[in-house]
Amino acid sequence: MWEVIRPLLAVRNLRKGGGVRKYGDRLVLDSIFCVLRSGCQWRMLPRDLMPWDAAHRWFTKWRRDGSWDRIHDELRRQLRIGGPDRLPP
Protein backbone atom coordinates (compact mmCIF):
# COMPACT_ATOMS: atom_id res chain seq x y z
CA MET A 1 0.00 0.00 0.00
CA TRP A 2 2.92 2.33 0.71
CA GLU A 3 4.02 2.14 -2.94
CA VAL A 4 0.57 3.38 -4.00
CA ILE A 5 0.45 6.18 -1.43
CA ARG A 6 4.02 7.55 -1.59
CA PRO A 7 3.67 9.36 -4.95
CA LEU A 8 0.43 11.03 -3.79
CA LEU A 9 2.05 12.89 -0.91
CA ALA A 10 3.35 16.39 -1.48
CA VAL A 11 7.09 16.69 -2.04
CA ARG A 12 8.76 18.96 0.48
CA ASN A 13 10.48 22.04 -0.84
CA LEU A 14 13.12 23.09 1.69
CA ARG A 15 13.55 26.44 -0.08
CA LYS A 16 10.07 27.45 1.03
CA GLY A 17 10.96 26.99 4.66
CA GLY A 18 10.64 24.35 7.27
CA GLY A 19 13.27 22.39 9.06
CA VAL A 20 14.25 18.78 9.04
CA ARG A 21 11.27 16.61 9.82
CA LYS A 22 11.41 14.45 12.90
CA TYR A 23 9.01 11.78 11.58
CA GLY A 24 8.82 10.22 8.13
CA ASP A 25 5.67 9.98 6.03
CA ARG A 26 5.41 6.25 6.54
CA LEU A 27 5.34 6.58 10.35
CA VAL A 28 2.76 9.34 10.01
CA LEU A 29 0.57 7.06 7.88
CA ASP A 30 1.01 4.13 10.27
CA SER A 31 -0.11 6.34 13.15
CA ILE A 32 -3.13 7.69 11.27
CA PHE A 33 -4.14 4.21 10.07
CA CYS A 34 -3.90 2.93 13.65
CA VAL A 35 -6.47 5.52 14.77
CA LEU A 36 -8.70 4.87 11.76
CA ARG A 37 -8.61 1.08 12.07
CA SER A 38 -8.93 0.78 15.83
CA GLY A 39 -11.28 3.69 16.40
CA CYS A 40 -9.19 4.79 19.36
CA GLN A 41 -8.76 8.39 20.37
CA TRP A 42 -5.72 10.23 19.08
CA ARG A 43 -4.33 10.43 22.61
CA MET A 44 -4.45 6.63 22.87
CA LEU A 45 -1.89 5.99 20.11
CA PRO A 46 0.64 3.33 21.16
CA ARG A 47 4.02 4.65 22.24
CA ASP A 48 5.85 2.84 19.42
CA LEU A 49 4.15 5.19 16.95
CA MET A 50 4.55 8.95 16.84
CA PRO A 51 3.08 11.33 19.44
CA TRP A 52 -0.64 11.78 19.02
CA ASP A 53 -0.52 15.55 18.53
CA ALA A 54 2.00 15.28 15.69
CA ALA A 55 -0.05 12.54 13.99
CA HIS A 56 -3.22 14.61 14.31
CA ARG A 57 -1.45 17.70 12.97
CA TRP A 58 -0.28 15.81 9.85
CA PHE A 59 -3.73 14.26 9.33
CA THR A 60 -5.29 17.73 9.49
CA LYS A 61 -2.67 19.21 7.14
CA TRP A 62 -3.13 16.42 4.58
CA ARG A 63 -6.91 16.69 4.83
CA ARG A 64 -6.82 20.45 4.21
CA ASP A 65 -4.38 20.35 1.28
CA GLY A 66 -6.26 17.53 -0.47
CA SER A 67 -3.62 14.82 0.02
CA TRP A 68 -5.96 12.67 2.08
CA ASP A 69 -8.66 12.83 -0.61
CA ARG A 70 -6.09 11.80 -3.26
CA ILE A 71 -4.96 8.87 -1.10
CA HIS A 72 -8.53 7.75 -0.50
CA ASP A 73 -9.51 8.06 -4.17
CA GLU A 74 -6.45 6.16 -5.42
CA LEU A 75 -6.83 3.32 -2.92
CA ARG A 76 -10.52 3.00 -3.82
CA ARG A 77 -9.64 3.02 -7.54
CA GLN A 78 -7.03 0.30 -7.05
CA LEU A 79 -9.52 -1.87 -5.18
CA ARG A 80 -12.19 -1.42 -7.84
CA ILE A 81 -9.78 -2.32 -10.64
CA GLY A 82 -8.29 -5.45 -9.16
CA GLY A 83 -10.09 -6.30 -5.96
CA PRO A 84 -8.55 -6.58 -2.49
CA ASP A 85 -5.63 -8.66 -3.74
CA ARG A 86 -4.49 -5.72 -5.89
CA LEU A 87 -3.07 -3.73 -2.97
CA PRO A 88 0.06 -5.01 -1.27
CA PRO A 89 -0.11 -5.29 2.54
Stockholm file with secondary structure:
# STOCKHOLM 1.0

chainA/1-89         MWEVIRPLLAVRNLRKGGGVRKYGDRLVLDSIFCVLRSGCQWRMLPRDLMPWDAAHRWFTKWRRDGSWDRIHDELRRQLRIGGPDRLPP
#=GR chainA/1-89 SS CHHHHGGGSCCCCGGGSCCCCSSCHHHHHHHHHHHHHHCCCGGGCCTTSCCHHHHHHHHHHHHHHTHHHHHHHHHHHHHHHHCGGGSCC
#=GC SS_cons        CHHHHGGGSCCCCGGGSCCCCSSCHHHHHHHHHHHHHHCCCGGGCCTTSCCHHHHHHHHHHHHHHTHHHHHHHHHHHHHHHHCGGGSCC
//
